[in-house]
Amino acid sequence: MASKKHIGICLALLLTVAVSGLPDRASAATPDAAGIVADLGAGWNLGNQLEANANGVPSETAWGQPTITQALIDKVKASGFKTIRIPVSYLRHIGAGPNYPINAGWLNRIQQVVDYAYNRGLHVLINMHGDGYKTIGGSWLICDAANQAAIKEKYQKVWQQVATRFANYDQHLILESMNENFDGQWGRPTQPCYSNINSYNQIFVDTVRRAGGNNSTRWLLVPGWNTNIEYTAGNYGFVLPTDRYRSPSIPSTEQRLMISVHYYDPWDFSGAENGTITQWGRGSTNPSRRSTWGQEDYLDAQLKKMYDKFVTKGYPVVVGEYGAIDKSSADSSNPRYRADYVRAVTSTAKKYGAATVYWDNGETGQYGFGLFNRRTLAVTQQGIINAIMSGASR
């Protein structure tokens, strides 16, 4: 989300072995499109942590959350989630060109947090999260900036380091090229900004594929304009990357690219921080508290667009963020409608061959998305979790 939610290859490979302690699962088969969506199951975002920053310097506690622990990840798994998405910012932890080295301590910590989930058998998604937001200090992956040649060189070098570090991880790790990248202006996509986003995706796919190890067969996740369904599935300029360096062992009829979108419609219910629109769906009882748009029929139509455009061609879809904030202080019935909403998103996504990853920003009070108290490890929204699991199992 756009708000506060919101040296060489040999050495890197040695660090992979020395630091990770990962189990030897390199021989595990990579699932096909239907298989990977089924394997991902219900997902959860570790939001406001590895993408948090202070003055452009990433720090997992910069936005008020505690240090991430193995116990937290174990609690998430015990609650039924099979996938954890870990948003990551690099920002001022990237050194100067031409090599653009990632701060070693930061890359080690990213790997350690990945291992918390990976070593428990969970699927893990990691991306480049805040580096493309103009509102964040140190951001640089800006699609309408003038210095695109330098941006693309830096982008390639950073992903080369990340992909090399994780080269020996099996299909439980999925890499995601970026997050909600656009020009910062709401409305129709602009050119050449969209063309640059397409170029970033192509650089990402080429770089990861050529980084060795399991990267040649790994599932890779790419978004369109601002991870927006309309601007990705519609005729607005999105171009799928060419997967030209993937392993020849992958059958020609199969893909290894996934499409990332986010879903927060209608925003006046899911994210607007006021007590006006607190109900959603056909079960709502007060028309004045229900949005005039974005109900079940709209949700179905939007995810069907992704199905028709991508899933039917073998490209799985991941709804990498969705959710609704807590407005129970304004309407005591709000938890019911939040549950109805997440159940509908997960079940509709499953209907159309897409996986879902709930956005949890760690905030469990008013207007928070949080499902867990990350300090006490208490479940704070069991009803929401039950609804997610119900929808994902339909």
URFEN-V832895 format. One record per backbone hydrogen bond with DSSP energy under -1.0 kcal/mol. NH is the residue of the N-H (numbers start at 0). CO is the residue of the C=O. Records with the same first field share a line. If there is no record, write none. Layout:
NH=CO ; CO
This chain:
4=2 ; 5
11=7
12=8
13=9
14=10
15=11
16=12
17=13
18=14
19=15
24=22
27=24
35=31
36=32
37=33
38=34
39=35
40=36
42=355
43=82
44=357
45=84
46=44 ; 359
51=48
53=56
56=53
58=51
61=58
63=60
72=68
73=69
74=70
75=71
76=72
77=73
78=74
79=76
80=75
81=41
82=41
83=122
84=43
85=124
88=49
91=55
92=89
93=90
94=100
99=95
102=92
106=102
107=103
108=104
109=105
110=106
111=107
112=108
113=109
114=110
115=111
116=112
117=113
118=114
119=116
120=117
121=116
122=81
123=171
124=83
125=173
128=87
132=129
135=132
138=135
139=130
140=130
141=139
144=141
147=145
150=146
151=147
152=148
153=149
154=150
155=151
156=152
157=153
158=154
159=155
160=156
161=157
162=158
163=159
164=160
165=161
166=163
168=165
172=169
173=123
175=125
176=220
193=189
195=191
196=192
197=193
198=194
199=195
200=196
201=197
202=198
203=199
204=200
205=201
206=202
207=203
208=204
209=205
210=207
213=166
214=211
216=213
217=213
219=255
220=174
221=257
225=180
226=223
227=224
232=228
233=229
235=233
243=241
246=215
249=246
253=250
257=219
258=315
259=221
260=317
261=226
262=320
268=265
269=265
270=266
271=266
273=271
278=288
283=280
288=285
289=286
298=294
299=295
300=296
301=297
302=298
303=299
304=300
305=301
306=302
307=303
308=304
309=305
310=305
311=306
312=309
313=310
314=309
317=258
318=354
319=260 ; 317
324=269
325=367
329=326
330=326
333=330
335=332
336=332
337=333
338=334
339=335
340=336
341=337
342=338
343=339
344=340
345=341
346=342
347=343
348=344
349=345
350=346
351=347
352=349
353=348
354=316
356=318
357=42
358=321
366=325
367=364
369=362
372=377
376=372
379=370
380=370
384=380
385=381
386=382
387=383
388=384
389=385
390=386
391=387
392=388
